[in-house]
Amino acid sequence: QTPRLLGSLSLLVFTTKDYGMRDVLSGILLISSERLGRGDVNSIPAENVLGIVLEIRSRQTHVRDLVHGHDIMLPNAFLLTNRVDLYKKNPGGHFKDYVDFKIGYGTPAETVENYLKAVHQKAAAEANGMLAEKDARIALKENAAHAARWRLSYVLEDPKQILNLRDAVNLAAYELQEQSGISVSTPTTNVVETRSGNSANTSSSEETT
């Protein structure tokens, strides 16, 4: 009976014109599904939010924005009708994240791979939350117009550390540039991209972190 009831509620969510009722029904579905709960880290691309769920209420879900540090109240129906990426531990294995770097052409692939391995080791040693015993995965993802986009993937102990570890990886990459003979900015694009889709564009005379 429960699956049938939840199916009926889902249908009502998308058909009712009563926005208040839509949010209440959505709240019931969110709680019943147990897919989203207190303490879960999630990304909401439509709102450009990376946050942690504090509470699911009858009509709204209370989310703490991890980037800006403020709280957001989102209508429950919004969470059912928009994409929500859940960063949580699951039976399939550890949680993984990555940081992308654009590196200029002319640098040998082996040099880039050794550089990114060193970045992973340094970030793991200096920041909490990265499983250092798990090897990093390094891959060339795109040959773009002005630079090659390389990806450094790593394993997290806890999704709540996602921002701290991205910062640690970017800092390690910046600090190891000179000794590795690699620049994480290119003469024309000067971009460092992260999983969240954020990027920073700078001129050739500016620093990229």
C-alpha positions as a Markdown table, in Angstrom:
| # | Residue | x | y | z |
|---|---|---|---|---|
| 1 | Gln | 0.0 | 0.0 | 0.0 |
| 2 | Thr | 2.8 | 2.4 | 0.8 |
| 3 | Pro | 4.3 | 2.6 | -2.7 |
| 4 | Arg | 0.8 | 3.2 | -4.1 |
| 5 | Leu | 0.1 | 5.9 | -1.6 |
| 6 | Leu | 3.5 | 7.6 | -2.4 |
| 7 | Gly | 2.7 | 7.4 | -6.1 |
| 8 | Ser | -0.6 | 9.1 | -5.6 |
| 9 | Leu | 1.0 | 11.8 | -3.6 |
| 10 | Ser | 3.6 | 12.3 | -6.3 |
| 11 | Leu | 0.9 | 12.7 | -8.9 |
| 12 | Leu | -0.9 | 15.3 | -6.7 |
| 13 | Val | 2.4 | 17.3 | -6.3 |
| 14 | Phe | 2.6 | 17.8 | -10.0 |
| 15 | Thr | -1.1 | 18.4 | -10.7 |
| 16 | Thr | -2.4 | 20.5 | -7.8 |
| 17 | Lys | -2.5 | 24.3 | -8.2 |
| 18 | Asp | -2.4 | 24.9 | -4.5 |
| 19 | Tyr | 1.2 | 25.8 | -3.9 |
| 20 | Gly | 0.9 | 25.4 | -0.1 |
| 21 | Met | -0.6 | 21.9 | -0.5 |
| 22 | Arg | 2.1 | 21.1 | -3.1 |
| 23 | Asp | 4.8 | 21.9 | -0.6 |
| 24 | Val | 3.2 | 19.9 | 2.2 |
| 25 | Leu | 2.8 | 16.8 | 0.0 |
| 26 | Ser | 6.4 | 17.2 | -1.2 |
| 27 | Gly | 7.6 | 17.4 | 2.4 |
| 28 | Ile | 5.8 | 14.1 | 3.1 |
| 29 | Leu | 7.5 | 12.5 | 0.1 |
| 30 | Leu | 10.9 | 13.8 | 1.0 |
| 31 | Ile | 10.7 | 12.4 | 4.5 |
| 32 | Ser | 9.2 | 9.1 | 3.4 |
| 33 | Ser | 11.8 | 8.4 | 0.7 |
| 34 | Glu | 14.6 | 8.9 | 3.2 |
| 35 | Arg | 16.8 | 10.0 | 0.3 |
| 36 | Leu | 17.3 | 13.5 | 1.8 |
| 37 | Gly | 17.7 | 14.0 | 5.5 |
| 38 | Arg | 19.3 | 16.1 | 8.2 |
| 39 | Gly | 23.0 | 16.4 | 7.8 |
| 40 | Asp | 23.1 | 15.5 | 4.1 |
| 41 | Val | 25.4 | 17.5 | 1.9 |
| 42 | Asn | 23.7 | 18.4 | -1.4 |
| 43 | Ser | 24.2 | 20.6 | -4.5 |
| 44 | Ile | 21.3 | 22.4 | -6.1 |
| 45 | Pro | 22.5 | 23.6 | -9.5 |
| 46 | Ala | 19.4 | 25.8 | -10.2 |
| 47 | Glu | 20.2 | 27.9 | -7.2 |
| 48 | Asn | 24.0 | 27.5 | -7.4 |
| 49 | Val | 23.9 | 26.2 | -3.8 |
| 50 | Leu | 26.2 | 23.7 | -2.1 |
| 51 | Gly | 24.7 | 23.1 | 1.3 |
| 52 | Ile | 23.8 | 20.8 | 4.2 |
| 53 | Val | 20.3 | 20.0 | 5.2 |
| 54 | Leu | 19.4 | 21.2 | 8.7 |
| 55 | Glu | 15.7 | 20.3 | 8.8 |
| 56 | Ile | 12.8 | 19.3 | 6.5 |
| 57 | Arg | 9.7 | 21.1 | 7.7 |
| 58 | Ser | 6.1 | 20.7 | 6.6 |
| 59 | Arg | 6.4 | 23.2 | 3.8 |
| 60 | Gln | 10.1 | 24.2 | 3.6 |
| 61 | Thr | 13.5 | 22.6 | 3.9 |
| 62 | His | 16.1 | 24.5 | 5.9 |
| 63 | Val | 19.6 | 24.4 | 4.2 |
| 64 | Arg | 22.9 | 25.9 | 5.4 |
| 65 | Asp | 24.8 | 27.3 | 2.4 |
| 66 | Leu | 28.4 | 26.0 | 2.9 |
| 67 | Val | 30.0 | 28.5 | 0.6 |
| 68 | His | 28.4 | 31.7 | 2.0 |
| 69 | Gly | 27.6 | 30.5 | 5.5 |
| 70 | His | 24.0 | 31.7 | 5.5 |
| 71 | Asp | 20.7 | 29.7 | 5.8 |
| 72 | Ile | 18.3 | 29.2 | 3.0 |
| 73 | Met | 14.6 | 28.2 | 3.2 |
| 74 | Leu | 13.6 | 26.2 | 0.1 |
| 75 | Pro | 10.0 | 25.2 | -0.8 |
| 76 | Asn | 9.7 | 21.4 | -0.6 |
| 77 | Ala | 8.2 | 21.2 | -4.0 |
| 78 | Phe | 11.2 | 22.9 | -5.5 |
| 79 | Leu | 13.4 | 20.0 | -4.2 |
| 80 | Leu | 11.2 | 17.5 | -6.0 |
| 81 | Thr | 10.9 | 19.3 | -9.3 |
| 82 | Asn | 14.5 | 20.4 | -9.7 |
| 83 | Arg | 17.8 | 18.5 | -9.8 |
| 84 | Val | 19.4 | 17.9 | -6.4 |
| 85 | Asp | 22.8 | 16.1 | -6.2 |
| 86 | Leu | 23.3 | 14.2 | -3.0 |
| 87 | Tyr | 26.8 | 13.9 | -1.6 |
| 88 | Lys | 26.4 | 11.1 | 0.9 |
| 89 | Lys | 28.0 | 7.8 | 1.8 |
| 90 | Asn | 26.4 | 4.8 | 0.1 |
| 91 | Pro | 26.8 | 1.0 | -0.1 |
| 92 | Gly | 28.5 | 1.4 | -3.5 |
| 93 | Gly | 31.7 | 2.7 | -1.9 |
| 94 | His | 33.4 | 5.9 | -0.8 |
| 95 | Phe | 32.4 | 9.3 | -1.9 |
| 96 | Lys | 34.6 | 10.8 | -4.6 |
| 97 | Asp | 35.2 | 14.3 | -5.7 |
| 98 | Tyr | 37.5 | 16.0 | -8.2 |
| 99 | Val | 39.2 | 19.3 | -9.3 |
| 100 | Asp | 39.9 | 20.2 | -12.9 |
| 101 | Phe | 42.9 | 22.1 | -14.0 |
| 102 | Lys | 43.7 | 23.7 | -17.4 |
| 103 | Ile | 47.3 | 23.3 | -18.3 |
| 104 | Gly | 49.0 | 24.7 | -21.3 |
| 105 | Tyr | 50.0 | 22.6 | -24.2 |
| 106 | Gly | 53.7 | 21.6 | -24.5 |
| 107 | Thr | 53.9 | 20.0 | -21.1 |
| 108 | Pro | 54.6 | 16.2 | -21.3 |
| 109 | Ala | 51.7 | 14.0 | -20.0 |
| 110 | Glu | 54.1 | 12.2 | -17.6 |
| 111 | Thr | 55.1 | 15.5 | -16.1 |
| 112 | Val | 51.5 | 16.5 | -15.6 |
| 113 | Glu | 50.6 | 13.2 | -14.0 |
| 114 | Asn | 53.6 | 13.3 | -11.6 |
| 115 | Tyr | 52.6 | 16.9 | -10.7 |
| 116 | Leu | 49.0 | 16.0 | -9.9 |
| 117 | Lys | 50.1 | 13.0 | -7.9 |
| 118 | Ala | 52.3 | 15.3 | -5.8 |
| 119 | Val | 49.3 | 17.7 | -5.5 |
| 120 | His | 47.2 | 14.8 | -4.1 |
| 121 | Gln | 49.8 | 13.7 | -1.7 |
| 122 | Lys | 50.4 | 17.3 | -0.4 |
| 123 | Ala | 46.7 | 18.0 | 0.0 |
| 124 | Ala | 46.1 | 14.7 | 1.8 |
| 125 | Ala | 48.9 | 15.4 | 4.2 |
| 126 | Glu | 47.9 | 18.9 | 5.1 |
| 127 | Ala | 44.1 | 18.7 | 5.1 |
| 128 | Asn | 41.7 | 16.4 | 7.1 |
| 129 | Gly | 39.2 | 14.3 | 5.3 |
| 130 | Met | 41.0 | 12.8 | 2.3 |
| 131 | Leu | 41.7 | 9.1 | 2.2 |
| 132 | Ala | 45.4 | 9.3 | 1.4 |
| 133 | Glu | 45.7 | 5.5 | 1.1 |
| 134 | Lys | 43.3 | 5.6 | -1.9 |
| 135 | Asp | 45.2 | 6.4 | -5.0 |
| 136 | Ala | 44.2 | 9.5 | -6.9 |
| 137 | Arg | 42.8 | 9.1 | -10.4 |
| 138 | Ile | 44.3 | 11.4 | -13.0 |
| 139 | Ala | 42.8 | 11.8 | -16.5 |
| 140 | Leu | 43.0 | 14.1 | -19.5 |
| 141 | Lys | 39.4 | 15.1 | -20.0 |
| 142 | Glu | 39.5 | 17.6 | -22.8 |
| 143 | Asn | 41.8 | 19.1 | -25.4 |
| 144 | Ala | 40.4 | 22.6 | -25.4 |
| 145 | Ala | 41.2 | 25.6 | -27.6 |
| 146 | His | 44.0 | 27.0 | -25.5 |
| 147 | Ala | 44.8 | 24.4 | -22.9 |
| 148 | Ala | 44.3 | 20.7 | -21.9 |
| 149 | Arg | 41.8 | 20.1 | -19.1 |
| 150 | Trp | 43.2 | 17.6 | -16.6 |
| 151 | Arg | 41.2 | 16.1 | -13.8 |
| 152 | Leu | 42.4 | 15.0 | -10.3 |
| 153 | Ser | 39.9 | 12.7 | -8.6 |
| 154 | Tyr | 40.2 | 11.7 | -5.0 |
| 155 | Val | 38.3 | 9.9 | -2.2 |
| 156 | Leu | 36.7 | 11.7 | 0.8 |
| 157 | Glu | 36.1 | 10.3 | 4.2 |
| 158 | Asp | 33.2 | 12.6 | 4.8 |
| 159 | Pro | 31.2 | 14.7 | 2.2 |
| 160 | Lys | 31.0 | 17.6 | 4.7 |
| 161 | Gln | 34.7 | 18.2 | 3.9 |
| 162 | Ile | 34.1 | 18.7 | 0.2 |
| 163 | Leu | 34.9 | 22.5 | 0.2 |
| 164 | Asn | 37.9 | 22.3 | 2.5 |
| 165 | Leu | 39.4 | 19.6 | 0.4 |
| 166 | Arg | 38.8 | 21.4 | -2.9 |
| 167 | Asp | 40.6 | 24.4 | -1.4 |
| 168 | Ala | 43.4 | 22.2 | -0.1 |
| 169 | Val | 43.9 | 20.7 | -3.6 |
| 170 | Asn | 43.9 | 24.1 | -5.3 |
| 171 | Leu | 46.4 | 25.5 | -2.7 |
| 172 | Ala | 48.7 | 22.5 | -3.1 |
| 173 | Ala | 48.5 | 22.9 | -6.9 |
| 174 | Tyr | 49.5 | 26.5 | -6.6 |
| 175 | Glu | 52.4 | 25.9 | -4.2 |
| 176 | Leu | 53.9 | 23.1 | -6.3 |
| 177 | Gln | 53.8 | 24.9 | -9.6 |
| 178 | Glu | 57.3 | 26.3 | -9.6 |
| 179 | Gln | 59.2 | 23.2 | -8.5 |
| 180 | Ser | 57.2 | 21.1 | -11.0 |
| 181 | Gly | 57.7 | 23.5 | -13.9 |
| 182 | Ile | 53.9 | 23.7 | -14.5 |
| 183 | Ser | 51.5 | 26.6 | -14.5 |
| 184 | Val | 47.8 | 26.0 | -13.6 |
| 185 | Ser | 46.9 | 29.0 | -15.7 |
| 186 | Thr | 47.4 | 29.4 | -19.4 |
| 187 | Pro | 48.4 | 32.6 | -21.3 |
| 188 | Thr | 44.9 | 33.2 | -22.6 |
| 189 | Thr | 42.4 | 31.5 | -20.4 |
| 190 | Asn | 43.9 | 31.5 | -16.9 |
| 191 | Val | 41.1 | 29.3 | -15.5 |
| 192 | Val | 40.9 | 26.9 | -12.7 |
| 193 | Glu | 37.7 | 25.0 | -12.7 |
| 194 | Thr | 36.0 | 23.0 | -9.8 |
| 195 | Arg | 33.3 | 20.4 | -9.6 |
| 196 | Ser | 30.7 | 23.0 | -8.6 |
| 197 | Gly | 31.2 | 24.6 | -12.1 |
| 198 | Asn | 32.8 | 27.8 | -10.6 |
| 199 | Ser | 35.8 | 29.3 | -12.4 |
| 200 | Ala | 38.1 | 32.2 | -12.0 |
| 201 | Asn | 39.3 | 34.1 | -15.0 |
| 202 | Thr | 42.4 | 36.3 | -14.6 |
| 203 | Ser | 44.9 | 38.2 | -16.8 |
| 204 | Ser | 48.3 | 36.7 | -17.4 |
| 205 | Ser | 49.8 | 39.0 | -14.6 |
| 206 | Glu | 47.3 | 37.9 | -11.9 |
| 207 | Glu | 47.6 | 34.9 | -9.6 |
| 208 | Thr | 45.2 | 32.0 | -9.8 |
| 209 | Thr | 44.3 | 30.1 | -6.6 |
